Amino acid sequence: MKLVLVHTVREVRDFQESKNNIGLVPTMGALHAGHVRLMEIARRESDVLAVSIFVNPLQFGPNEDYSRYPRTLSHDLEICERNNVDLVFAPSVEEMYPLPQLTSVEVGRLSEHLCGKVRPGHFRAVATVVMKLLNIIQPQRAYFGEKDIQQLTIIRRMVADLNLNVTIVGVPIVRETDGLALSSRNKYLSAEERKVAPALYRALQEAVNRIRAGEKDASKVREAALEVLANFPLIRVEYFEIVDPEELQPLATISAPVRIAGAIWLGATRLIDNVNA
């Protein structure tokens, strides 16, 4: 099937009429190898592979990078074509939000900590736009990277709570050889910042090592990880937390598998990462 590019909801519905076994990879564009991994897995499991490309203005705060977020549609379409994508949905803001958005999806509790604590309203906007995309494209499965673990957890809970007929598939993080998690925002980093960026992954690994060595006190694990980051003056830590993997609540004592998540700033660039332990 040849790649079809559409820009309106009506065109999507005309395309997917009578189509079964659709896999959706929702993206904000600026596609990289992490997105390609999502496409590869979705392609294997789907008769029809759809990719959405939409930079959602509602999920950016007033001082965030909406205006400068990379928009590379021509390059993204080349990547989609190389990876046998059947449909690319690249709507305008006006197509996604033809009226002021009075309806939103709020997933409580899961959005209170980690990124949600410092980005109020972000996950409400994410859940809302994902709900819209699921309703428009009506896939059987939708694929999300585990780098944005809070996003993935919230979307899974939204689907469960609202009885949506779609399976949410989490795909492991794709990393550079030095451990840096792939992200569209990595291209913002200066050469010096790029050298420092893998320190976040090293701090996460330090936390994992402490837990595997038997440390049960989450505060001590956190302190050891923060010491790794303290060696790099360019880094400003936004958060570094040990949380339960189901509802992402901070833990004082480690007695079961956990998720360790961190966010840092390097200059004007915000990076996030997480691991299991």
N, C-alpha and C positions, 0 to 999 in steps of 0.2 A: 504494500500500500504506500502510495506517495504521500509525503508530508503535506498536510493541509494547515494553513495559517488562517485563523479567524479572529475577529475582534469584537463580536457581539454575542450576547446570550442566545439570540435567535439562531445564529449560525451554528453554535455549539449544539443546540437541541436538534437542529436539522441533521447535523452530522451523526449524533449518537442515537438517533431514532433507529430502532431495530438492531443496534450494536449491543453485544453482550461481552462480559468478561473484560471490562475496562479497568486499566490501572492508571492512577493519577499521581503525578509527581508535582506538587505545588511548589513554586519557586518565586523569588523576587528577581530572577534574572542574574546577570553577571555570573554565568554558569562556570563551574570548575569541576575538577575530578571528583569531588564529593557528590555533586549532582549527577555526574555520569554514573557513579556507583548505584545511585538510586534508580536511574534509568535502566541500567543493566539488569538489576534484580526484577524491576517491574516488567521489563520486556520478556523475561523468561516466564513470568507468571501470568501474563495477560495476552489476550488476543488483540486488544487495541491499547496502545500506549499514548496517554495524553499528558502533556506538560503545560502547566499554567505559568505565565510570566506576568507578574503584577506587583509593582512596588506600592504597597498599601499605605496611603498617607495617614490613616487613622492610628496606626501602631507606632508612629514616630512622635516623640514628645516635642515640645516647642523649641528645645535647644539641641535636638538631635539632628541626624545627618540626612534627612529626607531629600533636600534639594541637591546634595552632592552624592547621593547613593548611586553607584555605577549603573548606567543603563546602556546595555550593549546588545540590542536586539539582533542586529545582523550576525554578530559573532555567536550569539546564543542559538540562532536558527541553524547555523552551520553545525554546531555541536549536536543539536537535536536531529538533524538530517543524518549525521554520521552514526547516530545511535538508534536509528530506525524508529524514531518517534512518528506516530501517525497523525497526531493533532496537537497543535500549539494554540493555546488560548491566551491572547495578549490584549486584554481589554484596556480601554482608557479608564481614567478615574470616573468620568461621567457615565460610562457604561456600567461600572460596578455600583456607583452610587448616584442613580438618576434623580433621587430625591434626598433631602437631608435624612441621614440614617437615624431614625427614632427607635429602632429595634436593635438590641445587642444581646450577645451571649456572655454571661458571666459565670465562670467556674470558680466558686469560692474556695477558700482554704488552700488549695493547691497553688494559687497565685499570690499568696500573702508574703512569701519569703523569696530568697534568692533574687532573681531579676525583677520579680513583681514588686518587691519592697522598694526598689529604687526607680522603677519605671511605672508609676501608677497609670492604670488604664491600658497599658500595653497589651496584656493578655486578653482583656475584654475585646480589643480590636482584632487580635490574632484569631481568637475563637470565632468572632463574628465573620471575618472574611473567609476563614476555612469553611464554616457552615455554608456560606454563600457559594463557594466553589464546589462543595460536595453536592449541593442542591442543583447547581447549574450543570455539572458534568455527570453526576450520578454514577460514579465508579463503583466497582465491587471492592476495590482495595485502593488505599492511598498511602504513599510512602514518604516518610519523614526521617531525617538524619538524627542520630542520637546526640549530636553536638548541642543542639537546642533541647536538652532533656526536659526542661520544664515545659516548653511548648508541646513536646511529644506527650508528656504525661497529662497535660491539661486537655489536649485534643482527644486522647483515649478516653478520659473521663467524660468529656462532653458527649462523645459517641455512645458510651454506655448509658449515661444518665438520660439521654434523649432518644434512646432506642433507634439510632440511625442504622440503616442497613448497609454498612460498609465496614470493612476490616482495616484497621490502622496498622501498618507495618513499620516497625522501627529498624533502621539500618545503621550498623556500627560506624563510628567516626572514621573518616579517612584522614591520614596524617602525612605531613612531609617527613622526610627521612630523619629530621632532628626532633620530631615529635609534635610540631606545631599543627593544631587542627586546621584543616582547610576551611577557609571562610572567604566570602566575597570582600569582606573588609580588610583582609590581609594586604590588599594592594594599596591601602592607604599608608602602610608603614614605610618609614624612611629606612635606608640601609642599616643604620645603627639600631633603630627600633626592631627591625626584623631579626637582627642577631640576638637581641634580648628576649624576644617573644616566646621562645620555647621554655623559658623559665617557669611559666605557668604549668606546663605539663610536668616539668621536673618537680615542682612543688606538689602536684597531685600524686606523683609517684612516691615522693617522700612520705606522704600521708599513708599511702597503701602499704609501704614497707613497715611503718610503725604499727599499723593494725595487724599485719601478718606476723609481726614479732610479738604480738600479744597485748599491745596497749589497748585498754578499754575506755580510758578517759578521753572523750572527744576533744576536750579543750587542750590537752597535751598534744594530741595528734595535730590539731590546728596550729598550735604554737610552733611545732617543728616545721610544718609546711611554710608558715609565714617567715620563718628564719631564712628559708631558701630564697624567697622573694625579696627579703630585705637586703640581699647582696647586690640588688640592681636599682640604683637611684632613679632610673628612668621610669620604673614601674610604680604606679599608684594602685593599691589594692582597693577594689570596690567591695568585694566580699569573698570569703573563703569559708565554706560550711560543710559539715558532715550531716547528712539528712537521711531519713528513711526513704527507701526507693518508691514506695507506693504513694504517699501524700506529701513528700518533700518537706517534712517537718524537722526542724533542727533537733539533734540528739545530744544529750549529755553523756550517756553511756553507750558503748558499742557492744551489743550482744547478739547481733544478727547481721546479715549482709546490709551494706549501706551504699549510698551514692555520695561521692565527694565532688563538690562543684565550686568553681571559682570564676571570678570576673576581675579583670584588671584593665587599667588604662595605660596606654603608651602614647604619650602626646595626646592627640585628639581622637585616637582610635581605641575603641572598646573591644576587648577579646574575651570570649567565654570558653570554658572547657569543663569536662567532667569525666570521672571514671567510676567504675564499680570497685567495691572492696568487701 
